[in-house]
Amino acid sequence: MGRTRDLLCYSATRLGLTPLVLWLIATLVFLLLRVAPGDPVDAVLGSRAPAVAKAAMRARLGLDQSLVDQYLSYLGSLLHGDLGQALIDQEPVRLIIERTLPASLELSVIALVSAVLIGFSIGFSGIARPEGRIDLGVRLYGLGTYALPPFWLAMTVQLVLATNLGWFPVGGRFPPNLLPPDGSGFYLWDSIFSGNWIALNGTIRHLVLPAGTLAVLLSGTFTTALRLNLRRTLRGDYIEAARSRGLSERQVILRHALPNALLPILTIIGITVASLIGGALLVEVTFSWPGIALRLQEAISQRDYPVVQGIVVVIAALVVLVGIGVDLLIAVLDPRVRY
């Protein structure tokens, strides 16, 4: 009963701090955009536009106000759920996020699940014979994939498997000659739910290269983490006790060592969700994946304040919520955690 009460207090505290974290992130993004070089009006109208047109647009966008007034207006709109409108085409930022976020989430989830499966499979293979050839290969794989530049691997995969061999499309998210499935914006789910197997095939073919690239880049982290945690766990006294009871090495690893070794990796998964944002940007640009990271890069180059601010706040909220979820899951699974 006491542990349940402590867990609820811990959850309430973490959730209570979430608005403060989001406010700090929103404020930081607002200030960085204002002090960065460049003028959003010039980005929209061009540097040679008449001064009268520039002044009119500044007034319409509220850029003629003081920095404090702009900040207060921005926070007021944010509190009411209004993320503003894009400067270029006046499209509501909320609609931009609703259109692009499912593509990034689908790519990130598939890549993360694939990375965990690949990393665990490779990391687990070197446990039977520590310091052997297989274990050395596992260590090299973990270091190599962690050090690979994302843009280089993405372009290499694209050049070999798409351009030279023609096994997969070069870029994009869906075949241009087909209509994407209607629904949630998650093409895999929508295709399966509607029974549209042609759309499903097209979705998978376009998803393999970008998701596979991200999965390989992330898998090295899980390979190294599983290897190190398993080796440390196998040196525990309770493992020796399990062996002394006559259990096979397979039973000792799967039933006793592996569950304890996986707990720290949950934290790494939470951190990896945040790192997916940076990695996904380079992959989305290379493969022309119409996700939120690619749209963020375009908005930054166009000095589109509302789009950048809206996307960063939404991404920050997702990362914070995932971090809280992982912390709570660890607190539930591990009785050693104190609050």
C-alpha positions, 0 to 999 in steps of 0.5 A: 500500500505504501509503495502504491502511494509513493508511486502515485506521488512520484507520478503526480510530481513528474506530470506536474513538472511537465508544463514547466519543462514545456514552458522552458522549451517554448521560451527557449525556441522563441528567443533563439528564433528572434536572435538568429540572423535572418528576417522572416519577412524577407524569406516570404517577400524577398529582400527586394520587396517594397518597404511598404509591403514589408511594413504591412506584413510585419504588422499583420504578423505582429513582428512590429510589436516589442519582443515582450508583446510578441512573447506574451501573445505567443504564450497566450495562443499556446495556452489556448491550443493555437499554434498559429499559421505558417508564414508562407501559405497561411496553413494552420500549424496544427494541420501541418503537424497532423499531416506530417507527424504520423509519417514520422511516428510510423517510421520511428516506431518501426525503426525502434522495434527493428533496432531492439530486435537486431541489437538484442539478437546480436548482443545476445549471441556473444554471451555464450563465449565471452571474449571469443570471436563472436563476442569480438564481432559483437563489440565491433558491430556495436562500436561501428554502427554507433559511429556511422554517420547517418547521412553516409549510411542513408546515401550508401543504402539508397545508392546500392539497394535503390539506384543500382539494384532497384530493389526498393524505391529511392525515396518517398513514402508511397507509390506516386501512381496510387492513392494513399489509404484513408484513415489515421495517416499511419499507412501501415495500419490503414492499409491492413485495417482496410484490407488494401494489400496493394497499398500495404505492399507499396507502404512496406517497400517505401518504409524498408530503406529509411526504417532499416537505416535508422534501425541499423544506426540505433541497434549498436546502442542496444547491442552494447547495452545488452552485452554489458548488462548481461555480463555484469548480471551473470557475475551476481551471487543469485546467478551462481545460486541458480547454477548450483541448483542444477539449472542449465545455462540457457535457463539461468540466462533467460529466466534469471539474468535477462530480466534484470539486464533488461531494466536499464535498457528501458531507460536507454529506449526512452533516451533513444526516442529523443535521439530519433528526432535528430537521426530521423531528420537526416534520414527523412531529408535523404529519402524525401520522407514527408515527416515532421522532421523534414517539415521542421528543416524546411521551416527553419530554412524559411524562417517560419517562426510559427511552424518551428515553434509549433513543431518543437513544442509538440516534439518536446511534449512527446519526448517528455511524455515518453520519458515519464512513461519509461520512468514509471514503467521502471518504477513498477517493474523494479522494487529497488527504485525509490522515489 
